[in-house]
Amino acid sequence: MLTKAGLQRLRSLREKPHREALGLFVVEGGKVVAELVAAKFPFMEIYGTPAWTGAKTHAVTDAEMARISHFPTPSPVLAVGRITRSPLVPAALARGLTLALDGVQDAGNVGTLLRIADWFGFDRVVLSPDCADLFHQKVINASMGSFARVRAHTADLAAALRDAHVPILGCDLAGTDVHTLPPLRDAIVVIGSEGRGLSPAVRPFVTSFVTIPKFGAAESLNAAAAAAVVCDNLRRAHGDPSARGAEPPR
């Protein structure tokens, strides 16, 4: 049975200040928890109702799950992980492919971008401090297990790009056709927020602006959709992925 203090602790993790103070985060949902467990993510606690057939450290009733759940409709499982952050080593940006997020504040987009980086085998993702919190439940759920596989860092993006000695591709409507990308073994792809695009602090460090040709009447593409197209074209130009080294997962 959950104690009152235990209940309050789990409920408090809905808010970033409490997550930071306790160094903990939560994730709910049978599919995403199963994916993270399969990816060997080291959860500290897993609370499961009788409907949850996977591994669990604490059995709870449906009523208890309803009280600790962060969702209007509770899932059968809630897992607790420890917040860990890997410092970005600037020299690492000179090797391999990096997806950089410049002020992407929509949590679902950030999670999807992690998933895209995982799909295309990028070596790392770098998030500016004004991106959605990496440990927000919506980010983790949208990443669908990629959260455990992708090496992600939060860092001053302008400072990191200033010291990067590789091509830096910035997505911008006024850029050159992304389909003309040359082969690049090492590169950084920078995705800005949907509302403002690339920030003034980051734009001076972009070496090439690229865009996706438009054939219809839509004003713009979702940030994650645009990133997927750019990453796909970079990968096709890049060639054999087995020829490139990779960092270990975080």
C-alpha positions in Angstrom: 0.0 0.0 0.0 1.3 3.5 -0.9 1.9 5.8 2.0 0.7 9.4 1.9 4.3 10.6 1.5 4.9 8.1 -1.3 1.7 9.3 -3.1 2.7 12.9 -2.8 6.2 12.2 -4.1 4.9 10.5 -7.2 2.3 13.1 -7.9 4.8 15.9 -7.4 6.9 14.6 -10.3 4.4 16.1 -12.7 6.2 19.5 -12.3 9.8 20.2 -13.5 10.9 21.9 -10.2 10.0 18.9 -8.2 11.6 16.5 -10.7 14.8 18.6 -10.5 14.7 18.8 -6.7 14.2 15.0 -6.3 16.3 14.0 -9.3 13.5 11.8 -10.5 11.0 11.5 -13.4 8.1 9.3 -14.2 6.8 7.6 -17.3 3.5 5.9 -17.8 2.0 3.6 -20.5 2.4 -0.1 -21.1 4.0 0.2 -24.5 6.6 2.9 -23.7 7.5 1.3 -20.3 7.9 -2.1 -22.0 10.1 -0.5 -24.7 12.3 1.2 -22.1 12.6 -2.0 -20.1 13.6 -3.9 -23.3 16.2 -1.2 -23.9 17.7 -1.9 -20.5 16.8 1.4 -19.0 17.5 1.2 -15.3 14.2 2.1 -13.7 14.3 2.6 -9.9 10.7 1.6 -9.3 7.9 0.2 -11.4 4.3 0.4 -10.0 1.9 -2.0 -11.7 -1.7 -3.0 -11.3 -2.9 -6.6 -11.8 -3.5 -5.7 -15.5 0.3 -5.1 -15.9 2.0 -8.4 -16.7 5.5 -7.0 -17.0 8.2 -6.7 -14.4 7.3 -4.5 -11.4 8.7 -3.7 -8.0 5.5 -2.5 -6.4 2.0 -4.0 -6.9 -0.7 -1.4 -6.6 -4.5 -1.5 -6.9 -6.4 0.2 -9.7 -7.5 2.8 -7.2 -4.0 3.6 -6.1 -2.8 3.9 -9.7 -5.6 6.4 -10.3 -4.3 8.5 -7.5 -0.6 8.5 -8.7 -1.3 8.6 -12.4 -0.5 11.8 -14.3 -3.1 10.9 -17.0 -6.9 11.4 -16.9 -7.2 7.7 -17.8 -4.6 5.8 -15.8 -2.4 3.2 -17.5 -1.6 -0.1 -15.7 2.0 0.9 -15.1 4.0 3.8 -13.8 7.8 3.7 -13.7 10.3 6.0 -11.9 13.7 6.8 -13.2 16.7 8.8 -12.0 17.5 12.0 -13.9 21.1 11.7 -15.2 22.7 14.2 -17.6 25.8 13.7 -19.7 27.9 16.8 -20.2 28.5 17.7 -23.8 32.1 17.4 -24.8 32.4 20.0 -27.6 35.0 18.0 -29.4 32.4 15.2 -29.9 30.5 17.4 -32.4 33.4 17.1 -34.8 32.7 13.4 -35.3 29.5 11.8 -36.7 26.1 13.3 -37.1 24.4 15.5 -34.6 20.7 16.7 -34.4 20.6 20.1 -32.6 17.3 21.5 -31.3 17.1 25.2 -31.0 14.2 26.3 -28.7 11.9 23.4 -29.7 9.4 23.8 -26.8 6.7 21.3 -27.8 7.3 18.2 -25.7 5.7 15.9 -28.3 8.0 17.3 -31.0 11.1 16.9 -28.9 10.2 13.2 -28.2 9.6 12.6 -31.9 12.9 14.3 -32.8 14.7 11.8 -30.5 12.9 9.0 -32.3 14.0 10.5 -35.7 17.6 10.7 -34.5 17.4 7.1 -33.4 15.8 6.0 -36.7 18.5 7.6 -38.8 21.4 6.5 -36.5 22.5 10.0 -35.5 25.3 9.9 -32.9 23.7 12.5 -30.5 21.1 15.1 -29.9 21.9 18.5 -28.4 19.0 20.5 -26.9 19.2 24.2 -26.1 18.2 25.0 -22.5 14.9 26.6 -23.7 13.7 23.3 -25.3 11.1 21.2 -23.6 12.4 19.3 -20.6 14.1 16.1 -21.8 12.5 14.3 -18.8 9.0 15.5 -19.4 6.7 12.6 -19.6 5.3 13.7 -23.0 8.9 13.8 -24.4 9.6 10.3 -23.2 6.3 8.9 -24.4 6.7 10.4 -27.8 10.2 9.0 -28.2 8.9 5.4 -27.8 12.0 3.9 -26.3 14.4 6.1 -28.3 14.9 8.0 -25.0 17.0 5.1 -23.7 19.0 4.7 -26.9 19.8 8.2 -28.1 22.7 10.1 -26.5 21.1 13.4 -25.6 22.7 16.5 -24.0 21.3 19.9 -22.9 23.8 22.7 -23.6 24.3 26.3 -24.6 23.8 25.6 -28.3 25.4 28.8 -29.7 28.5 28.1 -27.6 28.6 24.5 -28.8 28.3 25.5 -32.4 30.9 28.2 -32.1 33.5 25.6 -31.4 32.3 23.0 -33.9 34.5 22.5 -37.0 32.0 20.7 -39.2 29.3 21.7 -41.6 26.3 23.1 -39.7 23.0 22.8 -41.6 20.2 25.1 -40.5 16.6 24.5 -41.6 15.2 27.8 -43.1 12.6 28.6 -45.7 15.1 30.8 -47.5 17.8 28.0 -47.7 19.0 25.9 -50.7 17.2 22.8 -51.8 17.9 20.0 -49.3 18.0 17.5 -52.1 21.2 19.0 -53.3 23.1 18.1 -50.1 26.6 16.7 -50.8 27.9 13.7 -49.0 28.8 14.6 -45.4 30.4 12.2 -43.0 30.3 14.7 -40.1 27.6 17.4 -39.8 25.2 19.1 -37.5 21.5 19.6 -38.4 19.9 22.4 -36.5 16.1 22.5 -36.1 14.4 25.7 -34.8 11.1 26.2 -33.2 8.0 26.2 -35.4 7.1 29.7 -34.3 10.3 31.6 -34.7 12.7 29.3 -36.6 16.4 29.5 -35.8 17.3 31.9 -33.0 19.4 35.0 -33.6 22.1 33.5 -31.3 22.4 30.4 -33.4 22.0 31.7 -36.9 25.6 33.2 -37.2 27.1 29.7 -36.8 25.1 28.0 -39.5 27.4 27.3 -42.5 24.5 26.3 -44.9 20.8 27.0 -44.8 18.6 24.3 -46.3 15.0 24.1 -47.1 12.5 21.5 -48.3 10.9 22.4 -51.7 7.2 23.1 -51.4 4.7 21.9 -54.0 1.5 22.7 -52.3 -0.1 25.6 -50.3 0.9 24.7 -46.7 2.7 27.6 -44.9 5.2 25.4 -43.2 6.1 21.9 -42.0 6.0 20.6 -38.4 9.5 20.7 -36.9 9.8 17.0 -36.6 8.5 16.3 -40.1 11.0 18.8 -41.5 13.8 17.2 -39.5 12.9 13.7 -40.8 13.2 14.9 -44.5 16.5 16.6 -43.9 17.9 13.6 -42.0 16.8 11.3 -44.7 18.5 13.3 -47.4 21.7 13.6 -45.4 21.7 9.9 -44.8 21.2 9.1 -48.5 24.0 11.5 -49.5 26.1 10.1 -46.6 26.1 6.6 -47.9 27.0 3.4 -45.9 26.3 4.0 -42.2 28.4 1.0 -41.2 31.5 3.0 -42.1 31.0 5.5 -39.3 31.8 5.0 -35.6 29.2 5.7 -33.0 29.1 6.7 -29.4 27.7 4.3 -26.8 24.1 5.0 -25.7 23.5 7.2 -22.7 
